[in-house]
Amino acid sequence: MSTRVLAADSSAALLTLGISLYSVAILVCLGIAINAARFRRRRLAIAMAWVVGVLTVAGVIIAILSSVHGG
């Protein structure tokens, strides 16, 4: 008798990968914003802060929509 391991659902793996990449994007932009603020690069710091804000709000909106329309 042999034991078989069945493959997991690929959509769950892709969702996990997408969430990981999304959080990495937010953290990288936040790090760039902090570094730019330390070295007095005001425009870059403001731009990265905007990107972090937009990504965060987009993530909240997508989470709300997925919980409302999830099935």
Rosetta constraint file for C-alpha pairs under 8 A:
AtomPair CA 8 CA 12 HARMONIC 7.86 0.50
AtomPair CA 8 CA 13 HARMONIC 7.85 0.50
AtomPair CA 9 CA 13 HARMONIC 6.88 0.50
AtomPair CA 10 CA 14 HARMONIC 6.19 0.50
AtomPair CA 11 CA 15 HARMONIC 6.06 0.50
AtomPair CA 12 CA 16 HARMONIC 6.20 0.50
AtomPair CA 13 CA 17 HARMONIC 6.20 0.50
AtomPair CA 14 CA 18 HARMONIC 6.02 0.50
AtomPair CA 15 CA 19 HARMONIC 6.16 0.50
AtomPair CA 16 CA 20 HARMONIC 6.16 0.50
AtomPair CA 17 CA 21 HARMONIC 6.19 0.50
AtomPair CA 18 CA 22 HARMONIC 6.05 0.50
AtomPair CA 19 CA 23 HARMONIC 6.19 0.50
AtomPair CA 20 CA 24 HARMONIC 6.18 0.50
AtomPair CA 21 CA 25 HARMONIC 6.17 0.50
AtomPair CA 22 CA 26 HARMONIC 6.47 0.50
AtomPair CA 23 CA 27 HARMONIC 6.21 0.50
AtomPair CA 24 CA 28 HARMONIC 6.00 0.50
AtomPair CA 25 CA 29 HARMONIC 6.17 0.50
AtomPair CA 26 CA 30 HARMONIC 6.10 0.50
AtomPair CA 26 CA 52 HARMONIC 5.63 0.50
AtomPair CA 26 CA 55 HARMONIC 6.84 0.50
AtomPair CA 26 CA 56 HARMONIC 7.70 0.50
AtomPair CA 27 CA 31 HARMONIC 6.08 0.50
AtomPair CA 28 CA 32 HARMONIC 6.20 0.50
AtomPair CA 29 CA 33 HARMONIC 6.12 0.50
AtomPair CA 29 CA 48 HARMONIC 5.55 0.50
AtomPair CA 29 CA 49 HARMONIC 7.50 0.50
AtomPair CA 29 CA 51 HARMONIC 7.10 0.50
AtomPair CA 29 CA 52 HARMONIC 6.27 0.50
AtomPair CA 30 CA 34 HARMONIC 6.25 0.50
AtomPair CA 30 CA 48 HARMONIC 6.68 0.50
AtomPair CA 30 CA 49 HARMONIC 6.84 0.50
AtomPair CA 30 CA 52 HARMONIC 6.44 0.50
AtomPair CA 31 CA 35 HARMONIC 6.11 0.50
AtomPair CA 32 CA 36 HARMONIC 5.98 0.50
AtomPair CA 32 CA 45 HARMONIC 7.20 0.50
AtomPair CA 32 CA 48 HARMONIC 6.83 0.50
AtomPair CA 33 CA 37 HARMONIC 6.13 0.50
AtomPair CA 33 CA 44 HARMONIC 6.75 0.50
AtomPair CA 33 CA 45 HARMONIC 4.26 0.50
AtomPair CA 33 CA 46 HARMONIC 7.16 0.50
AtomPair CA 33 CA 47 HARMONIC 7.81 0.50
AtomPair CA 33 CA 48 HARMONIC 5.16 0.50
AtomPair CA 33 CA 49 HARMONIC 6.11 0.50
AtomPair CA 34 CA 38 HARMONIC 6.26 0.50
AtomPair CA 34 CA 45 HARMONIC 6.84 0.50
AtomPair CA 35 CA 39 HARMONIC 6.46 0.50
AtomPair CA 35 CA 45 HARMONIC 7.82 0.50
AtomPair CA 36 CA 40 HARMONIC 6.11 0.50
AtomPair CA 36 CA 41 HARMONIC 4.89 0.50
AtomPair CA 36 CA 42 HARMONIC 6.76 0.50
AtomPair CA 36 CA 44 HARMONIC 6.17 0.50
AtomPair CA 36 CA 45 HARMONIC 5.11 0.50
AtomPair CA 37 CA 41 HARMONIC 5.82 0.50
AtomPair CA 37 CA 42 HARMONIC 6.15 0.50
AtomPair CA 37 CA 45 HARMONIC 5.50 0.50
AtomPair CA 41 CA 45 HARMONIC 6.27 0.50
AtomPair CA 42 CA 46 HARMONIC 6.13 0.50
AtomPair CA 43 CA 47 HARMONIC 6.08 0.50
AtomPair CA 44 CA 48 HARMONIC 6.09 0.50
AtomPair CA 45 CA 49 HARMONIC 6.10 0.50
AtomPair CA 46 CA 50 HARMONIC 6.23 0.50
AtomPair CA 47 CA 51 HARMONIC 6.32 0.50
AtomPair CA 48 CA 52 HARMONIC 6.15 0.50
AtomPair CA 49 CA 53 HARMONIC 6.16 0.50
AtomPair CA 50 CA 54 HARMONIC 6.09 0.50
AtomPair CA 51 CA 55 HARMONIC 6.06 0.50
AtomPair CA 52 CA 56 HARMONIC 6.05 0.50
AtomPair CA 53 CA 57 HARMONIC 6.15 0.50
AtomPair CA 54 CA 58 HARMONIC 5.96 0.50
AtomPair CA 55 CA 59 HARMONIC 6.06 0.50
AtomPair CA 56 CA 60 HARMONIC 6.35 0.50
AtomPair CA 57 CA 61 HARMONIC 6.21 0.50
AtomPair CA 58 CA 62 HARMONIC 6.09 0.50
AtomPair CA 59 CA 63 HARMONIC 6.07 0.50
AtomPair CA 60 CA 64 HARMONIC 6.19 0.50
AtomPair CA 61 CA 65 HARMONIC 6.13 0.50
AtomPair CA 62 CA 66 HARMONIC 5.98 0.50
AtomPair CA 63 CA 67 HARMONIC 6.19 0.50
AtomPair CA 64 CA 68 HARMONIC 6.19 0.50
AtomPair CA 65 CA 69 HARMONIC 5.91 0.50
AtomPair CA 65 CA 70 HARMONIC 7.82 0.50
AtomPair CA 66 CA 70 HARMONIC 5.11 0.50
